[in-house]
Amino acid sequence: MRPIYLDHAATTPMRREVHEAMLPFFEERFGNPSSLHRWGREARVALEEARARLAKVLGASASEILFTRGGTEADNLAMAGRARALPGAPIVCSAIEHQAVLATARALEKTGTALHLLPVDEHGVVRQEALDALLEQRPAVVSVMWANNEMGAVQPIDVLAERCREASASFHTDAVQALGKLRVRVDEVPIDLLSVSGHKLGGPKGVGALFVRRGTALEPLLYGGGQERKLRPGTEDVAGAVGLMVAAELAVQERQSEMRRLGALRDRLEASLRDRVPDLVVNAAGAPRLPTISNVSVPGADSEALLLTLDLEGIAASSGSACASGAVEPSHVLSAMGVPPEVAGPSVRFSLGRGTTEDEIDRVIAVFPPLVERLRALAAV
């Protein structure tokens, strides 16, 4: 039986169109964009075209797009670059950020930067009154992810960004999960910094981008050549930039129809599992969510055992837990939402994508309930 991949929030297969667009830059058009000869000039033209087309997708100017080595580096540059540009100012981020933001913020805290975490409600949505209070401290940057990678909860980015703009605070959003699933336009929302990643939308791994609104001061994290406005030195990955651009264009073009299709499949999955699995909890069900993510908790079953048993059945899913030092710990996102450990621990994330079919969802619906029943029985012994 064909394996079923339901872990698209972790990574996606590269699209054929992306692969074909990248191929010439590995063997034929391989020049260094900084070189003056023909190969270099061809590479520079391709790089700047990729920059301009990605900027158009986001509603930005080409000069506001920096290519990075991924979403994590883009998040690091946004957070640490702003903190270095405004030494002494605090930084603010939500308690449910990806570790690319949270770990960066905690590292900055160790060097003397004050860190404030924004609490979320039981649905995973940032408490706006908490942001209003923290804005009085004039932070260097406020970072709130557009859509959460574990729960799929979508934040009111337009409202949060506007409040930061009114307080003259730079606003960063990690849009790695949002791009291609939601309308992401920096010409419609007063965002100052925005991170995206290639491999979350059918593009290559190892490439991302950071939108930096004109006038937003950043200090580099790396030093070397003058590439990417001297903020991301190193020879540019032209193939990666082209791949990211093509993937972003395709994802945005197909967004509305594909999200309707996947949202219907996600809703069908959740409704069926609720009916067939006693005490199953759909996490963040009360929040606006991405149509592609369903995070469910099954109290009484072990999360790792659930994932391994699903894998034996040919179904790839993920967990809301993080493995640290050999110990499985409840998701920091669920913990921030106030979900008790006995519910937060046994959680599974199903994340749908372009290749997900109705037949695949029906197979999960058939396999998951008896699997949970067996594991609960074993846990009770």
Backbone torsions as a table, in degrees:
resi	resn	phi	psi	omega
1	MET	NA	138.9	-176.5
2	ARG	-66.4	132.0	178.6
3	PRO	-61.6	152.8	-178.8
4	ILE	-114.5	120.7	-177.9
5	TYR	-101.8	110.5	178.1
6	LEU	-124.7	50.4	178.5
7	ASP	-134.5	40.8	-176.6
8	HIS	-68.9	-18.5	176.2
9	ALA	-73.5	-18.3	177.1
10	ALA	-84.3	-48.5	174.2
11	THR	-166.8	162.2	-178.6
12	THR	-125.7	153.9	174.2
13	PRO	-67.9	145.5	178.8
14	MET	-69.8	134.7	178.4
15	ARG	-72.1	146.7	-178.9
16	ARG	-57.7	-40.8	-179.1
17	GLU	-63.1	-35.2	178.9
18	VAL	-68.0	-46.8	-179.9
19	HIS	-58.4	-44.6	-178.6
20	GLU	-66.2	-36.7	179.3
21	ALA	-68.5	-30.2	-177.5
22	MET	-81.4	-31.0	-170.1
23	LEU	-51.5	-44.7	-177.1
24	PRO	-59.5	-24.6	-174.6
25	PHE	-85.3	-0.5	175.4
26	PHE	-92.7	-30.3	-173.8
27	GLU	-125.9	-37.7	-173.1
28	GLU	-100.0	-47.0	-175.4
29	ARG	-109.8	56.9	-168.6
30	PHE	-92.0	7.1	-171.1
31	GLY	-63.5	160.5	174.3
32	ASN	-82.1	123.2	-176.7
33	PRO	-59.6	-15.6	179.4
34	SER	-88.3	-7.8	-178.7
35	SER	-80.2	149.7	-175.8
36	LEU	-88.0	-16.1	-177.0
37	HIS	-77.0	-179.5	-173.3
38	ARG	-57.9	-43.6	-179.6
39	TRP	-62.4	-40.8	178.6
40	GLY	-66.4	-41.3	-179.6
41	ARG	-65.5	-39.9	178.2
42	GLU	-62.3	-42.2	179.2
43	ALA	-64.7	-40.8	179.6
44	ARG	-63.3	-42.6	178.8
45	VAL	-60.9	-44.7	-179.7
46	ALA	-64.9	-41.3	179.9
47	LEU	-62.8	-45.5	-177.3
48	GLU	-71.7	-29.9	174.3
49	GLU	-67.1	-42.0	177.2
50	ALA	-61.6	-40.9	179.5
51	ARG	-63.0	-45.5	-177.7
52	ALA	-66.0	-40.0	-178.5
53	ARG	-72.7	-36.3	174.9
54	LEU	-66.3	-40.0	177.3
55	ALA	-59.3	-40.8	179.2
56	LYS	-62.9	-40.4	177.6
57	VAL	-58.0	-39.6	-175.1
58	LEU	-90.9	-7.2	-176.5
59	GLY	76.8	30.0	-177.0
60	ALA	-113.6	175.4	169.6
61	SER	-91.3	149.3	-178.5
62	ALA	-57.8	-35.5	-178.5
63	SER	-68.1	-11.0	-178.8
64	GLU	-96.2	2.7	-177.9
65	ILE	-106.4	123.2	174.0
66	LEU	-111.6	129.2	174.2
67	PHE	-84.5	138.1	-179.2
68	THR	-127.7	-178.7	178.4
69	ARG	-88.0	11.6	176.2
70	GLY	151.4	177.6	178.4
71	GLY	-64.6	-36.4	-179.9
72	THR	-62.4	-45.4	178.8
73	GLU	-65.6	-37.3	177.9
74	ALA	-62.0	-42.8	177.6
75	ASP	-63.9	-43.4	178.7
76	ASN	-60.2	-44.5	-178.6
77	LEU	-65.7	-38.8	179.1
78	ALA	-64.0	-47.5	-175.3
79	MET	-74.6	-57.7	-176.0
80	ALA	-71.1	-33.7	178.4
81	GLY	-64.2	-38.1	176.7
82	ARG	-71.7	-41.3	-179.8
83	ALA	-61.8	-39.1	179.1
84	ARG	-71.7	-30.2	179.5
85	ALA	-73.4	-25.8	-180.0
86	LEU	-128.2	67.8	-177.7
87	PRO	-59.8	137.4	179.8
88	GLY	96.5	-19.9	178.7
89	ALA	-82.8	144.8	178.3
90	PRO	-73.1	168.0	173.3
91	ILE	-124.5	152.8	-176.7
92	VAL	-132.1	135.1	170.9
93	CYS	-148.2	161.0	-179.7
94	SER	-74.9	158.0	-178.3
95	ALA	-74.1	-7.2	-176.3
96	ILE	-113.7	19.0	179.9
97	GLU	-64.9	157.5	169.1
98	HIS	-61.1	153.1	-178.8
99	GLN	-62.3	-20.8	176.1
100	ALA	-60.0	-32.0	175.8
101	VAL	-90.8	-48.9	-175.4
102	LEU	-61.9	-46.1	-178.4
103	ALA	-66.3	-36.2	175.8
104	THR	-63.4	-44.4	-180.0
105	ALA	-62.6	-40.8	-179.5
106	ARG	-69.8	-34.6	176.1
107	ALA	-65.4	-40.1	176.8
108	LEU	-64.9	-36.4	178.6
109	GLU	-61.5	-37.8	-179.8
110	LYS	-66.3	-22.7	179.5
111	THR	-95.3	7.9	174.0
112	GLY	110.6	-3.7	177.9
113	THR	-80.5	129.4	178.4
114	ALA	-71.2	132.1	-178.9
115	LEU	-117.3	131.6	176.0
116	HIS	-123.3	128.1	178.6
117	LEU	-97.8	130.4	177.6
118	LEU	-81.0	124.5	177.4
119	PRO	-73.1	159.5	176.0
120	VAL	-121.6	162.4	177.7
121	ASP	-85.4	-172.8	-175.3
122	GLU	-67.7	-11.7	177.9
123	HIS	-100.0	-0.3	179.6
124	GLY	86.9	17.2	-179.3
125	VAL	-101.2	134.1	-177.7
126	VAL	-58.2	137.9	176.9
127	ARG	-80.5	110.8	-172.7
128	GLN	-66.7	-30.4	179.5
129	GLU	-66.4	-30.6	176.9
130	ALA	-67.7	-39.1	177.2
131	LEU	-63.2	-43.6	-179.4
132	ASP	-56.9	-41.1	-179.0
133	ALA	-67.7	-40.4	-177.2
134	LEU	-73.7	-26.1	178.8
135	LEU	-64.2	-21.8	178.0
136	GLU	-66.3	-18.9	180.0
137	GLN	-88.1	3.8	175.6
138	ARG	54.9	63.2	-178.5
139	PRO	-68.7	154.5	176.0
140	ALA	-68.4	-35.1	-179.6
141	VAL	-157.3	145.2	171.0
142	VAL	-117.1	126.3	-177.7
143	SER	-121.2	120.5	175.9
144	VAL	-135.5	122.3	-177.5
145	MET	-68.5	143.5	-176.6
146	TRP	-66.7	-46.1	179.3
147	ALA	-140.4	135.1	-174.5
148	ASN	-77.5	137.9	-176.9
149	ASN	-74.6	-21.6	-179.4
150	GLU	-93.4	-47.2	-174.8
151	MET	-97.9	-26.5	-173.2
152	GLY	84.3	2.7	-178.5
153	ALA	-61.5	133.4	-178.2
154	VAL	-103.3	130.3	-179.0
155	GLN	-88.6	154.4	175.3
156	PRO	-77.0	70.1	-171.5
157	ILE	-59.1	-36.8	-179.4
158	ASP	-61.7	-41.7	179.9
159	VAL	-69.2	-46.1	-177.9
160	LEU	-64.2	-43.8	-179.6
161	ALA	-64.4	-39.1	180.0
162	GLU	-65.8	-39.4	178.3
163	ARG	-64.6	-38.8	177.3
164	CYS	-67.0	-39.9	178.6
165	ARG	-61.1	-42.5	179.6
166	GLU	-63.8	-30.0	-179.4
167	ALA	-93.5	5.8	-179.3
168	SER	59.9	36.1	177.0
169	ALA	-109.6	134.4	178.3
170	SER	-68.5	136.7	-177.5
171	PHE	-116.3	126.2	177.1
172	HIS	-114.8	139.9	172.3
173	THR	-131.9	134.9	172.6
174	ASP	-83.1	107.7	-177.8
175	ALA	-105.4	22.9	-177.4
176	VAL	-57.4	-44.4	179.7
177	GLN	-83.5	-23.2	-172.5
178	ALA	-80.4	-37.8	-174.0
179	LEU	-62.1	128.7	-178.2
180	GLY	90.0	-9.8	179.1
181	LYS	-118.2	-29.6	176.6
182	LEU	-124.5	165.9	174.3
183	ARG	-76.7	112.6	-176.8
184	VAL	-117.6	103.2	-177.3
185	ARG	-138.7	119.9	-179.3
186	VAL	-81.4	-7.8	173.9
187	ASP	-87.0	-3.0	179.2
188	GLU	-112.3	-20.2	-178.3
189	VAL	-128.3	134.6	-176.0
190	PRO	-76.8	60.5	177.1
191	ILE	-85.8	138.6	178.9
192	ASP	-96.8	-32.3	-177.3
193	LEU	-140.3	134.9	-177.7
194	LEU	-145.3	130.5	-177.0
195	SER	-106.2	139.2	174.1
196	VAL	-136.3	163.9	-176.9
197	SER	-138.7	144.7	-177.4
198	GLY	-72.5	-44.7	-168.2
199	HIS	-77.7	-2.9	176.5
200	LYS	-89.7	-3.0	-179.0
201	LEU	-138.9	35.5	175.9
202	GLY	86.4	13.1	178.8
203	GLY	-104.7	-171.9	-177.8
204	PRO	-78.9	154.8	170.7
205	LYS	-76.6	156.9	174.9
206	GLY	82.0	14.9	175.5
207	VAL	-142.7	138.5	177.1
208	GLY	-149.0	-171.7	178.2
209	ALA	-151.7	152.8	174.8
210	LEU	-123.9	121.2	170.0
211	PHE	-80.8	127.6	177.9
212	VAL	-124.7	107.3	-178.1
213	ARG	-60.6	139.5	-179.8
214	ARG	-52.7	129.5	-179.5
215	GLY	97.0	-6.5	178.2
216	THR	-87.0	115.3	-176.2
217	ALA	-78.3	133.8	175.7
218	LEU	-136.0	149.2	169.6
219	GLU	-108.0	142.2	-178.8
220	PRO	-70.0	157.7	173.8
221	LEU	-98.4	-23.6	-178.9
222	LEU	-121.7	157.2	-178.4
223	TYR	-131.1	144.6	-178.2
224	GLY	169.3	-120.0	178.7
225	GLY	-76.6	-173.0	-176.6
226	GLY	-100.5	19.4	-176.2
227	GLN	-65.0	157.5	177.4
228	GLU	49.6	55.7	178.3
229	ARG	56.6	31.4	179.9
230	LYS	64.4	15.0	-179.7
231	LEU	-103.0	-17.5	178.2
232	ARG	-143.5	77.5	-176.4
233	PRO	-68.3	159.8	-179.2
234	GLY	120.6	149.9	179.6
235	THR	-58.9	128.8	-175.2
236	GLU	-69.6	146.3	176.3
237	ASP	-90.0	91.6	-175.7
238	VAL	-65.4	-44.2	179.1
239	ALA	-58.9	-43.6	179.5
240	GLY	-63.8	-42.6	179.5
241	ALA	-62.4	-42.4	178.0
242	VAL	-63.9	-43.3	179.5
243	GLY	-62.6	-43.4	177.7
244	LEU	-61.3	-44.2	-178.1
245	MET	-62.3	-47.5	-178.6
246	VAL	-64.2	-43.1	179.2
247	ALA	-61.3	-42.2	-179.8
248	ALA	-65.8	-43.4	178.8
249	GLU	-59.8	-46.7	-178.3
250	LEU	-65.1	-43.4	-178.5
251	ALA	-62.7	-40.5	-179.4
252	VAL	-71.3	-38.6	178.2
253	GLN	-61.1	-37.7	-174.7
254	GLU	-95.3	-0.2	-168.1
255	ARG	-54.2	-53.6	-171.2
256	GLN	-63.1	-49.0	-178.8
257	SER	-67.9	-40.4	-177.9
258	GLU	-69.8	-37.6	179.3
259	MET	-70.7	-32.8	173.9
260	ARG	-63.1	-44.9	-179.4
261	ARG	-63.8	-49.2	-177.2
262	LEU	-70.0	-34.5	176.9
263	GLY	-61.9	-39.3	177.9
264	ALA	-65.4	-40.0	177.9
265	LEU	-66.7	-42.1	178.5
266	ARG	-60.8	-45.1	-179.6
267	ASP	-64.2	-39.0	177.9
268	ARG	-64.0	-43.1	178.2
269	LEU	-59.7	-49.3	-176.6
270	GLU	-65.7	-43.0	-179.4
271	ALA	-62.1	-41.5	-179.1
272	SER	-69.0	-42.2	-179.8
273	LEU	-68.0	-36.2	176.2
274	ARG	-60.5	-40.2	-178.5
275	ASP	-70.8	-31.7	-168.7
276	ARG	-105.1	-15.7	-178.8
277	VAL	-116.7	108.6	180.0
278	PRO	-59.0	139.1	175.2
279	ASP	66.9	11.0	177.2
280	LEU	-66.4	137.7	-179.9
281	VAL	-116.9	128.0	172.0
282	VAL	-91.5	112.1	-175.0
283	ASN	-74.3	141.0	-180.0
284	ALA	62.4	25.1	-177.6
285	ALA	-64.0	-23.9	-178.2
286	GLY	-86.5	-0.2	-179.0
287	ALA	-104.4	157.2	166.7
288	PRO	-59.4	132.4	-175.0
289	ARG	-131.2	157.2	169.8
290	LEU	-61.8	142.4	178.9
291	PRO	-69.9	-8.1	-170.3
292	THR	-101.9	-7.9	-173.6
293	ILE	-121.0	131.4	172.2
294	SER	-129.9	117.1	178.7
295	ASN	-112.1	117.7	-176.7
296	VAL	-120.9	144.3	174.6
297	SER	-110.2	140.0	179.8
298	VAL	-128.5	83.3	-179.4
299	PRO	-52.8	139.1	179.8
300	GLY	96.3	-6.4	176.9
301	ALA	-119.7	155.5	-179.8
302	ASP	-91.5	129.6	-175.5
303	SER	-61.1	-46.9	-178.6
304	GLU	-63.6	-40.7	177.8
305	ALA	-64.1	-38.4	177.2
306	LEU	-59.3	-47.6	-177.1
307	LEU	-66.2	-41.3	-179.6
308	LEU	-67.1	-39.4	179.6
309	THR	-69.8	-39.4	173.9
310	LEU	-59.5	-40.8	179.9
311	ASP	-62.5	-39.3	177.1
312	LEU	-63.4	-28.0	177.3
313	GLU	-85.1	1.2	179.2
314	GLY	84.4	21.1	-178.2
315	ILE	-117.5	120.6	179.4
316	ALA	-96.8	119.7	175.0
317	ALA	-134.4	-176.2	-178.9
318	SER	-132.7	176.6	-177.4
319	SER	-117.1	154.5	172.1
320	GLY	-84.5	11.1	-178.4
321	SER	-108.3	155.6	176.3
322	ALA	-116.0	137.3	-179.8
323	CYS	-92.9	119.5	-179.7
324	ALA	-131.3	122.8	178.4
325	SER	55.6	36.1	177.3
326	GLY	81.1	-2.0	-179.1
327	ALA	-110.2	134.5	176.9
328	VAL	-85.9	122.3	-177.8
329	GLU	-115.4	149.2	178.1
330	PRO	-58.9	149.0	178.5
331	SER	-55.8	135.0	176.6
332	HIS	-66.4	-24.7	178.6
333	VAL	-69.9	-49.8	178.8
334	LEU	-63.7	-38.4	178.4
335	SER	-62.4	-42.4	179.0
336	ALA	-64.5	-26.8	178.3
337	MET	-80.6	-4.5	180.0
338	GLY	84.3	15.3	179.1
339	VAL	-75.2	128.1	-178.5
340	PRO	-63.9	150.8	-175.8
341	PRO	-55.3	-35.7	-178.0
342	GLU	-68.3	-18.3	175.3
343	VAL	-99.4	-39.8	-178.5
344	ALA	-67.1	-35.4	-175.6
345	GLY	-62.1	-56.3	-176.7
346	PRO	-84.2	67.9	-178.2
347	SER	-116.3	148.4	179.5
348	VAL	-132.3	135.1	176.4
349	ARG	-107.6	121.0	169.9
350	PHE	-101.1	122.8	178.6
351	SER	-124.4	121.8	-172.6
352	LEU	-91.5	158.7	-179.8
353	GLY	-151.9	-168.5	-174.0
354	ARG	-55.4	-35.7	-176.4
355	GLY	-85.2	-3.8	-175.8
356	THR	-72.0	131.8	-177.9
357	THR	-118.2	166.5	177.3
358	GLU	-63.0	-40.0	179.0
359	ASP	-61.8	-38.1	179.0
360	GLU	-65.2	-43.3	178.4
361	ILE	-63.3	-39.9	178.3
362	ASP	-62.7	-35.8	178.5
363	ARG	-67.6	-41.5	177.1
364	VAL	-61.3	-42.4	179.0
365	ILE	-60.8	-36.0	179.9
366	ALA	-75.9	-36.6	-173.1
367	VAL	-84.5	-39.7	-168.7
368	PHE	-65.0	-46.9	-177.1
369	PRO	-59.2	-49.6	178.1
370	PRO	-65.5	-30.3	176.8
371	LEU	-62.8	-46.5	178.6
372	VAL	-62.3	-41.4	-179.5
373	GLU	-60.5	-43.4	179.1
374	ARG	-63.9	-45.4	-177.4
375	LEU	-68.2	-35.4	176.1
376	ARG	-65.5	-38.3	179.0
377	ALA	-65.4	-40.9	178.4
378	LEU	-65.6	-39.5	-179.1
379	ALA	-67.5	-26.3	-177.7
380	ALA	-81.7	-13.5	-178.2
381	VAL	-71.5	NA	NA
